[in-house]
Amino acid sequence: MGYECPVCSTPQADARHLANHMAIVAMMGREEHAAWLDEHAPGWADAGEAELAPRVAEHATEKEFPQVFEDTVGGLEEGEDPDDPLSERGGALFDDVPHDHDHAGAHGHQHTPPEAHLAGAGVDSENLDDETRAALEEAREMTRTMLGDEADEDGDADDEATDEEPAASDGDNNA
């Protein structure tokens, strides 16, 4: 089961994906999505995913969709057998990523640092138009900010202010 976007009918896997779809498309300038959100979820631009998801889901049609969504697999490559179920599996997007190990058993370790996705790996920015390049940079900056905010909440932030010595005090709590 999933949700159908009430504006463009794009299938979404769950309420969280629907909320993200609606908000991102609206922020990218699609007036129909923004108008729908303004009407059905006032204050949507300031809401987080967890708050927005149930608000948009209550107005969306829940439908049965195939388990595989278009953003999780590529089309059939030349020479692939359309009757081969493996050619329709999820994860096909990552088949061209080189691996220097097998996937037998759990690894118990991380392959890349958590921030590696911020570098934009997999995106050839030379083939993007200016608007798309700007949107990607804005998304990266929003992600950096979000990850920084999460680190602040966890007390793990490497903030310059926390690295400095405390100011000298005159004994009256006045620096």
N, C-alpha and C positions, 0 to 999 in steps of 0.2 A: 504494500500500500504506500501511497505517497500523496502529495498535494499537487493540484494543478494551479499554476499562477493565475489569479483571477483577472489579470490584465492581458497577458500574452499566451496563456495556456501552456507554457513550458512546464514539463513535469519536474517535480522536485521530490527528493527522497523522503524528506520529513519536514516538520515545521521549522526547524532550525535552518535548513537549506532554503526553504521558502522565504523566510525572513531575510536571510543574506541576499538572496536573488533580488527580492523586491527593493531592498535598501541600496544595493550596489547599482542596480540598473537605474534607480531614481537619481542617485548621486552622479551618475554618468550623463545625466541630462535628458533622460526619457521622461517627458512631462506626464505621460499617461500613468506611469508607475508612481511618480511623485504625487500626482493628484489623487490617486486611489489611496495612497498611504495617508495623505493629509485628511481625507474624508473618513477613513476607517480606523486609522491609528494615529490620531493627533499626537504631536510631539515625537514622532518616530525617529527624527534625525538625532535626538538626544538619548534615545533608548538603546540599550545594549541588546545583543542577540537573545539572551534569556528572557528579557522583558518583551521584545517585539514578537518572538516566535508564536506564543499563544494568541496574541492579538491578531496577527494576520491569518493564522490557521483557522480561527473561528469563522472567518468569512470566505475561506477557500474550499473548493470542492475536493473531497478526499476520493482518490481514484486508485484503481489497481493498475500499476505500471509494471513492465518487466523489471527484474532486479537490476539490470545493467542500464545505466543512464549514459547519454551520449557524451558527457564530459569525462567518463571514466575509461572509455575504450576508443581506439582509433577505428577507422574504416578498414575494410579488408585490404591488405597489401596485395600487390600484383603477384599472382601465382599462388595465393592462399586458396584453400578449398572452402567454399561457403558452407559445405555440409560438415566441416570439422568444427566441433564445439569449442576447441581451444582457440580458434581464430576469433571467437566472440567473447573471450574471457575478459574480466576486468584486469587492469594492470598492463594492458598492451602498450600503454603510453610509455612504460618504463623498459620495454624490451631492448631499446637501443642504448641503454645506459650500461657501460662496461662494468663487470664485476670481476674481482680477482679471487673469489672464494665461492664455495658451494653454499647452498641453503639448507643443509641437513642439520636438523636440531636447532635449538635456541642458541643464539650467539652470546647473550649476556653482556653485550657491549654495544656501544653506539658507533655507527660508521662515520658520522659527521658531527661537528659541533652543532648545538641547537640553533645557532645564528646563521648557519650555512645557507639556509634558504633565502636569507636577506640579500645575498650577493646576486640573486637573479639568475642562478644557474638554469640552463635550458631555454633562456630567452635570448634570441638573437636581436638585440636592440637596433642593429643597423638596418634591419628589414621592417622596422615599425615606423608608422607615421608619427608626427610630432604630438598629436593628441593622445595616442596610445602610449607613447613613451612617457608623457607627462602623467598619465593616469597610473602607469606602473610605478613611477617614482613616488607619486603621492601615496599609493598603497604600501610601498616599502616603508615610507616614513611613518605612516600610521601604524604599521606593524612594529617598527622600532619603538615608537612611543608606547604602544600597548605592552610590549615585552618589558620596557623600562618601568612602566607603571606596576606590572606584576612583580617585578623584582623589588620595587620600593615597598609594596605591600608585604612581601616575604622578608624584608629586611636584608635582601641580598644585593641591593644596588651598590655599585661602585661609584658613589657620588663623591665629587671632589670635596664637598663640604664636610663629609664624614672623615676624610683623610687628614684634614687640617687639625692642628692643635687647638684646643679650646682657648678662647680669649682670656686674658688675665682678668681676674675679678678683684674689685676693691673691698670685698667682704660684704657688701650690701646688695649682692646680686646685680650690680651695675658694672658693665664691662668698661 
